[in-house]
């Protein structure tokens, strides 16, 4: 799925009694209300979680899409497919359902990188290999700063939007301060 260019899926739907177009493209799922240019719902492909669909032949052809890693109380997005006759709506919904189900499964069980993880909480470095001391300093910085650790986990570990090396660019001063802080504690 990832990296494969697919033609976008488009279908007329209703969301919260508002007519519009549901589109699934290489970037994600979006709903644009009729008469508007910008989508009012936009989910990136890696954000797509579980989906539910009405049974084929049901009076209303529905699809419910949830975000990945969101509490069960999340109501998700309910779309009613409007194409006529009903078998066309069902066929369009099933096209969305097939792709979204694969994305949801892929997001639930992402392919693990082949490179070993440098240390707990640190992604494998890209570029020059880090020494054990450098890794220990980075881990110490993250352990002392929960907000930075949460940001690192979100950007590097979970979303993989930046590499570990990119994350630490501009934060070298944090790493350099650790030995100095340790020295001050000993004095």
ZADO-1210 file (C-alpha; in nm, 4 decimals, padded with zeros to 6 digits):
<atoms>
<atom x="00.0000" y="00.0000" z="00.0000" code="UNK" pos="1"/>
<atom x="00.2618" y="00.2528" z="00.1061" code="UNK" pos="2"/>
<atom x="00.4366" y="00.4167" z="-00.1858" code="UNK" pos="3"/>
<atom x="00.1966" y="00.2654" z="-00.4392" code="UNK" pos="4"/>
<atom x="00.0147" y="00.5162" z="-00.6547" code="UNK" pos="5"/>
<atom x="-00.3567" y="00.4347" z="-00.6603" code="UNK" pos="6"/>
<atom x="-00.6282" y="00.6224" z="-00.8441" code="UNK" pos="7"/>
<atom x="-00.8324" y="00.8177" z="-00.5905" code="UNK" pos="8"/>
<atom x="-01.1718" y="00.6835" z="-00.4871" code="UNK" pos="9"/>
<atom x="-01.4573" y="00.9351" z="-00.4898" code="UNK" pos="10"/>
<atom x="-01.8200" y="00.8942" z="-00.3980" code="UNK" pos="11"/>
<atom x="-02.1184" y="01.1139" z="-00.3130" code="UNK" pos="12"/>
<atom x="-02.1973" y="01.0751" z="00.0574" code="UNK" pos="13"/>
<atom x="-02.3759" y="01.2424" z="00.3431" code="UNK" pos="14"/>
<atom x="-02.1977" y="01.3241" z="00.6672" code="UNK" pos="15"/>
<atom x="-02.4089" y="01.4617" z="00.9533" code="UNK" pos="16"/>
<atom x="-02.6898" y="01.5272" z="00.7014" code="UNK" pos="17"/>
<atom x="-02.4557" y="01.7375" z="00.4868" code="UNK" pos="18"/>
<atom x="-02.4050" y="01.6212" z="00.1279" code="UNK" pos="19"/>
<atom x="-02.0569" y="01.6125" z="-00.0136" code="UNK" pos="20"/>
<atom x="-01.7812" y="01.3997" z="-00.1625" code="UNK" pos="21"/>
<atom x="-01.5778" y="01.1368" z="00.0176" code="UNK" pos="22"/>
<atom x="-01.2330" y="01.0915" z="-00.1349" code="UNK" pos="23"/>
<atom x="-00.9551" y="00.8451" z="-00.0607" code="UNK" pos="24"/>
<atom x="-00.6268" y="00.9445" z="-00.2221" code="UNK" pos="25"/>
<atom x="-00.2585" y="00.8645" z="-00.1726" code="UNK" pos="26"/>
<atom x="-00.2493" y="01.1253" z="00.1052" code="UNK" pos="27"/>
<atom x="-00.5584" y="01.0190" z="00.2981" code="UNK" pos="28"/>
<atom x="-00.9341" y="01.0268" z="00.3430" code="UNK" pos="29"/>
<atom x="-01.1274" y="01.3525" z="00.3118" code="UNK" pos="30"/>
<atom x="-01.4850" y="01.4763" z="00.3061" code="UNK" pos="31"/>
<atom x="-01.5662" y="01.7992" z="00.1250" code="UNK" pos="32"/>
<atom x="-01.9132" y="01.9418" z="00.1687" code="UNK" pos="33"/>
<atom x="-02.0937" y="02.0370" z="-00.1524" code="UNK" pos="34"/>
<atom x="-02.0304" y="02.4015" z="-00.2402" code="UNK" pos="35"/>
<atom x="-01.7036" y="02.4192" z="-00.0431" code="UNK" pos="36"/>
<atom x="-01.3464" y="02.4007" z="-00.1695" code="UNK" pos="37"/>
<atom x="-01.1696" y="02.2750" z="00.1425" code="UNK" pos="38"/>
<atom x="-01.2440" y="01.9428" z="00.3135" code="UNK" pos="39"/>
<atom x="-01.4051" y="01.9556" z="00.6572" code="UNK" pos="40"/>
<atom x="-01.2638" y="01.6107" z="00.7405" code="UNK" pos="41"/>
<atom x="-00.9098" y="01.5120" z="00.6571" code="UNK" pos="42"/>
<atom x="-00.7418" y="01.1950" z="00.7842" code="UNK" pos="43"/>
<atom x="-00.3909" y="01.0987" z="00.6783" code="UNK" pos="44"/>
<atom x="-00.3460" y="00.7375" z="00.5721" code="UNK" pos="45"/>
<atom x="-00.1404" y="00.6527" z="00.8830" code="UNK" pos="46"/>
<atom x="-00.4208" y="00.7896" z="01.1066" code="UNK" pos="47"/>
<atom x="-00.6879" y="00.5508" z="00.9798" code="UNK" pos="48"/>
<atom x="-00.7917" y="00.2919" z="01.2359" code="UNK" pos="49"/>
<atom x="-01.0888" y="00.0600" z="01.2562" code="UNK" pos="50"/>
<atom x="-01.3792" y="00.0716" z="01.0161" code="UNK" pos="51"/>
<atom x="-01.7329" y="-00.0603" z="01.0286" code="UNK" pos="52"/>
<atom x="-01.9726" y="-00.1044" z="00.7386" code="UNK" pos="53"/>
<atom x="-02.3420" y="-00.1772" z="00.7093" code="UNK" pos="54"/>
<atom x="-02.4307" y="-00.5167" z="00.5656" code="UNK" pos="55"/>
<atom x="-02.4653" y="-00.5495" z="00.1914" code="UNK" pos="56"/>
<atom x="-02.8314" y="-00.5077" z="00.1010" code="UNK" pos="57"/>
<atom x="-02.9124" y="-00.2964" z="00.4096" code="UNK" pos="58"/>
<atom x="-03.1551" y="-00.0084" z="00.3462" code="UNK" pos="59"/>
<atom x="-02.8744" y="00.2434" z="00.4119" code="UNK" pos="60"/>
<atom x="-02.5204" y="00.1929" z="00.2829" code="UNK" pos="61"/>
<atom x="-02.2960" y="00.3236" z="00.5629" code="UNK" pos="62"/>
<atom x="-01.9284" y="00.3321" z="00.6496" code="UNK" pos="63"/>
<atom x="-01.7842" y="00.4350" z="00.9866" code="UNK" pos="64"/>
<atom x="-01.4150" y="00.5292" z="01.0125" code="UNK" pos="65"/>
<atom x="-01.2209" y="00.5724" z="01.3381" code="UNK" pos="66"/>
<atom x="-00.8819" y="00.7315" z="01.3997" code="UNK" pos="67"/>
<atom x="-00.5939" y="00.5036" z="01.4973" code="UNK" pos="68"/>
<atom x="-00.5062" y="00.5003" z="01.8705" code="UNK" pos="69"/>
<atom x="-00.8125" y="00.6957" z="01.9823" code="UNK" pos="70"/>
<atom x="-01.0201" y="00.5896" z="02.2852" code="UNK" pos="71"/>
<atom x="-01.3219" y="00.3672" z="02.2244" code="UNK" pos="72"/>
<atom x="-01.5547" y="00.6573" z="02.3167" code="UNK" pos="73"/>
<atom x="-01.4553" y="00.8230" z="01.9889" code="UNK" pos="74"/>
<atom x="-01.7619" y="00.8229" z="01.7680" code="UNK" pos="75"/>
<atom x="-01.5637" y="00.8219" z="01.4444" code="UNK" pos="76"/>
<atom x="-01.7050" y="00.9513" z="01.1181" code="UNK" pos="77"/>
<atom x="-02.0280" y="00.8035" z="00.9784" code="UNK" pos="78"/>
<atom x="-02.0790" y="00.8329" z="00.6042" code="UNK" pos="79"/>
<atom x="-02.3987" y="00.7454" z="00.4171" code="UNK" pos="80"/>
<atom x="-02.3325" y="00.6551" z="00.0521" code="UNK" pos="81"/>
<atom x="-02.5821" y="00.8272" z="-00.1771" code="UNK" pos="82"/>
<atom x="-02.5249" y="00.6723" z="-00.5209" code="UNK" pos="83"/>
<atom x="-02.8330" y="00.5256" z="-00.6862" code="UNK" pos="84"/>
<atom x="-02.9338" y="00.2504" z="-00.7221" code="UNK" pos="85"/>
<atom x="-02.8368" y="00.0974" z="-00.3854" code="UNK" pos="86"/>
<atom x="-02.6142" y="-00.1676" z="-00.5453" code="UNK" pos="87"/>
<atom x="-02.3969" y="00.1134" z="-00.6899" code="UNK" pos="88"/>
<atom x="-02.3695" y="00.2726" z="-00.3440" code="UNK" pos="89"/>
<atom x="-02.2769" y="-00.0661" z="-00.1977" code="UNK" pos="90"/>
<atom x="-02.0119" y="-00.1236" z="-00.4654" code="UNK" pos="91"/>
<atom x="-01.8601" y="00.2234" z="-00.4012" code="UNK" pos="92"/>
<atom x="-01.8689" y="00.1720" z="-00.0237" code="UNK" pos="93"/>
<atom x="-01.7027" y="-00.1686" z="-00.0603" code="UNK" pos="94"/>
<atom x="-01.4213" y="-00.0145" z="-00.2668" code="UNK" pos="95"/>
<atom x="-01.3545" y="00.2294" z="00.0193" code="UNK" pos="96"/>
<atom x="-01.3972" y="-00.0464" z="00.2790" code="UNK" pos="97"/>
<atom x="-01.1435" y="-00.2759" z="00.1108" code="UNK" pos="98"/>
<atom x="-00.8694" y="-00.0122" z="00.0986" code="UNK" pos="99"/>
<atom x="-00.9464" y="00.1332" z="00.4428" code="UNK" pos="100"/>
<atom x="-00.9491" y="-00.2124" z="00.6035" code="UNK" pos="101"/>
<atom x="-00.6012" y="-00.2800" z="00.4643" code="UNK" pos="102"/>
<atom x="-00.4779" y="00.0599" z="00.5860" code="UNK" pos="103"/>
<atom x="-00.6289" y="00.0043" z="00.9314" code="UNK" pos="104"/>
<atom x="-00.4653" y="-00.3374" z="00.9604" code="UNK" pos="105"/>
<atom x="-00.1352" y="-00.1989" z="00.8360" code="UNK" pos="106"/>
<atom x="-00.1537" y="00.0869" z="01.0887" code="UNK" pos="107"/>
<atom x="-00.2450" y="-00.1498" z="01.3711" code="UNK" pos="108"/>
<atom x="00.0479" y="-00.3808" z="01.2941" code="UNK" pos="109"/>
<atom x="00.3114" y="-00.1652" z="01.1241" code="UNK" pos="110"/>
<atom x="00.6064" y="-00.3337" z="00.9598" code="UNK" pos="111"/>
<atom x="00.8987" y="-00.3165" z="01.1995" code="UNK" pos="112"/>
<atom x="01.2191" y="-00.1608" z="01.0669" code="UNK" pos="113"/>
<atom x="01.4993" y="-00.4048" z="00.9894" code="UNK" pos="114"/>
<atom x="01.7617" y="-00.1858" z="01.1621" code="UNK" pos="115"/>
<atom x="01.8053" y="-00.2512" z="01.5344" code="UNK" pos="116"/>
<atom x="01.6806" y="00.0071" z="01.7798" code="UNK" pos="117"/>
<atom x="01.9724" y="00.1986" z="01.9306" code="UNK" pos="118"/>
<atom x="01.8336" y="00.2089" z="02.2845" code="UNK" pos="119"/>
<atom x="01.4956" y="00.1993" z="02.4559" code="UNK" pos="120"/>
<atom x="01.3067" y="00.5086" z="02.3448" code="UNK" pos="121"/>
<atom x="01.5518" y="00.5910" z="02.0661" code="UNK" pos="122"/>
<atom x="01.5062" y="00.5091" z="01.6993" code="UNK" pos="123"/>
<atom x="01.7968" y="00.3625" z="01.5075" code="UNK" pos="124"/>
<atom x="02.0225" y="00.6478" z="01.3968" code="UNK" pos="125"/>
<atom x="02.0371" y="00.7469" z="01.0333" code="UNK" pos="126"/>
<atom x="02.3805" y="00.8540" z="00.9183" code="UNK" pos="127"/>
<atom x="02.6892" y="00.8080" z="01.1344" code="UNK" pos="128"/>
<atom x="02.6592" y="00.5474" z="01.4083" code="UNK" pos="129"/>
<atom x="02.6383" y="00.6843" z="01.7613" code="UNK" pos="130"/>
<atom x="02.8779" y="00.5836" z="02.0336" code="UNK" pos="131"/>
<atom x="02.7453" y="00.4210" z="02.3487" code="UNK" pos="132"/>
<atom x="02.8212" y="00.7408" z="02.5402" code="UNK" pos="133"/>
<atom x="02.6187" y="00.9515" z="02.2938" code="UNK" pos="134"/>
<atom x="02.3246" y="00.7138" z="02.3206" code="UNK" pos="135"/>
<atom x="02.3430" y="00.7224" z="02.7007" code="UNK" pos="136"/>
<atom x="02.3467" y="01.1033" z="02.6958" code="UNK" pos="137"/>
<atom x="02.0378" y="01.1150" z="02.4720" code="UNK" pos="138"/>
<atom x="01.8557" y="00.8666" z="02.6950" code="UNK" pos="139"/>
<atom x="01.9504" y="01.0746" z="03.0017" code="UNK" pos="140"/>
<atom x="01.8146" y="01.3914" z="02.8383" code="UNK" pos="141"/>
<atom x="01.4862" y="01.2173" z="02.7564" code="UNK" pos="142"/>
<atom x="01.4546" y="01.0679" z="03.1044" code="UNK" pos="143"/>
<atom x="01.5043" y="01.4106" z="03.2661" code="UNK" pos="144"/>
<atom x="01.2577" y="01.5870" z="03.0355" code="UNK" pos="145"/>
<atom x="00.9216" y="01.4040" z="03.0054" code="UNK" pos="146"/>
<atom x="00.7842" y="01.6612" z="02.7585" code="UNK" pos="147"/>
<atom x="01.0801" y="01.6132" z="02.5267" code="UNK" pos="148"/>
<atom x="01.0495" y="01.2359" z="02.5685" code="UNK" pos="149"/>
<atom x="00.6797" y="01.2501" z="02.4738" code="UNK" pos="150"/>
<atom x="00.7647" y="01.4597" z="02.1669" code="UNK" pos="151"/>
<atom x="01.0425" y="01.2155" z="02.0703" code="UNK" pos="152"/>
<atom x="00.8082" y="00.9179" z="02.1088" code="UNK" pos="153"/>
<atom x="00.5413" y="01.0859" z="01.8950" code="UNK" pos="154"/>
<atom x="00.7643" y="01.2172" z="01.6130" code="UNK" pos="155"/>
<atom x="01.0355" y="00.9512" z="01.5923" code="UNK" pos="156"/>
<atom x="00.8962" y="00.6286" z="01.7343" code="UNK" pos="157"/>
<atom x="00.5210" y="00.6315" z="01.6570" code="UNK" pos="158"/>
<atom x="00.4606" y="00.8622" z="01.3610" code="UNK" pos="159"/>
<atom x="00.8104" y="00.8281" z="01.2106" code="UNK" pos="160"/>
<atom x="00.7811" y="01.1804" z="01.0706" code="UNK" pos="161"/>
<atom x="01.1468" y="01.2566" z="01.1485" code="UNK" pos="162"/>
<atom x="01.4547" y="01.0437" z="01.2047" code="UNK" pos="163"/>
<atom x="01.6303" y="01.0327" z="01.5396" code="UNK" pos="164"/>
<atom x="01.9164" y="01.2371" z="01.3935" code="UNK" pos="165"/>
<atom x="01.6748" y="01.5015" z="01.2628" code="UNK" pos="166"/>
<atom x="01.5030" y="01.5166" z="01.6015" code="UNK" pos="167"/>
<atom x="01.8292" y="01.5977" z="01.7792" code="UNK" pos="168"/>
<atom x="01.9337" y="01.8680" z="01.5303" code="UNK" pos="169"/>
<atom x="01.9211" y="02.1968" z="01.7188" code="UNK" pos="170"/>
<atom x="01.8937" y="02.0135" z="02.0505" code="UNK" pos="171"/>
<atom x="02.2655" y="01.9369" z="02.0802" code="UNK" pos="172"/>
<atom x="02.2898" y="02.1829" z="02.3679" code="UNK" pos="173"/>
<atom x="02.0586" y="01.9570" z="02.5732" code="UNK" pos="174"/>
<atom x="02.2989" y="01.6691" z="02.5201" code="UNK" pos="175"/>
<atom x="02.6055" y="01.8805" z="02.5938" code="UNK" pos="176"/>
<atom x="02.4574" y="02.0044" z="02.9225" code="UNK" pos="177"/>
<atom x="02.4174" y="01.6540" z="03.0709" code="UNK" pos="178"/>
<atom x="02.7882" y="01.6011" z="03.1592" code="UNK" pos="179"/>
<atom x="02.8067" y="01.9575" z="03.2915" code="UNK" pos="180"/>
<atom x="02.4972" y="01.9024" z="03.5089" code="UNK" pos="181"/>
<atom x="02.6431" y="01.5738" z="03.6361" code="UNK" pos="182"/>
<atom x="02.9667" y="01.7535" z="03.7229" code="UNK" pos="183"/>
<atom x="02.7760" y="02.0212" z="03.9164" code="UNK" pos="184"/>
<atom x="02.5870" y="01.7545" z="04.1126" code="UNK" pos="185"/>
<atom x="02.9136" y="01.5903" z="04.2133" code="UNK" pos="186"/>
<atom x="03.0702" y="01.9193" z="04.3252" code="UNK" pos="187"/>
</atoms>
